Amino acid sequence: MQIQNGIRSYVSSVIARDQAKFEKTPAVKRAAKKDAQAALTDDVVAQIKEHAKRDAQVNVYQQKDYIQMINSHKQQRVSPDRQDAISRANMAMRSASRGGKDLLSMLLGKYSMNAWLGGLVDTAEVFAPNGEMIAAYNSDGGWTEISTEAEYQFLHQADQIYYDAYKEARAEINAASKSPVAENGSGATFDARV
């Protein structure tokens, strides 16, 4: 009876992982949205708005410094520790390749991995604890990072904040440029735009 419960538990976890990997289950989506909102602190929102206002002044949408800032914050607060997981996967694959294994499926701390070794091309997939794939490997091309739902949510929400602030700043700039700039001696106004 205890073995059957263990098997059911294992099968349920595999099904949940596969659903997360291929379908982005409602639970994964809810957790991702919550993680993204938590990462968008008042300080980060203020930084986003400040970048949008500066970019609006020069009329360039999402300049390089904004993109660097938001990606840095995403990696610090939202992204899984891919480098640790990839490092562990590399060590496991090197160790397994000496043993001649074809399929390697193992836990890497809080992450997990499936690898197919010894064929024409070695491949591997690394998964976050919630089952989302976060990195993939093939011996021809190396490692590829795969974005999680939380990362997508974070960038989407940050970009919406940026867009609203940029649009507002551009509207203020345009309104200011349309208002009378100066008056000449006759009381008439003129527009100083070029």
Secondary structure, DSSP 8 states (H G I E B T S, - for coil): -HHHHHHHHHHHHHHHHHHHHHH--HHHHHHHHHHHHHHS-HHHHHHHHHHHHHHHHTT-SS-HHHHHHHHHHHHHHTS--HHHHHHHHHHHHHHHHHHT-SEEEEEETTEEEEEE-SSSS-EEEEE-TTS-EEEEEETTTEEEE---HHHHHHHHHHHHHHHHHHHHHHHHHHHHHHS--EE-TTS-EE----
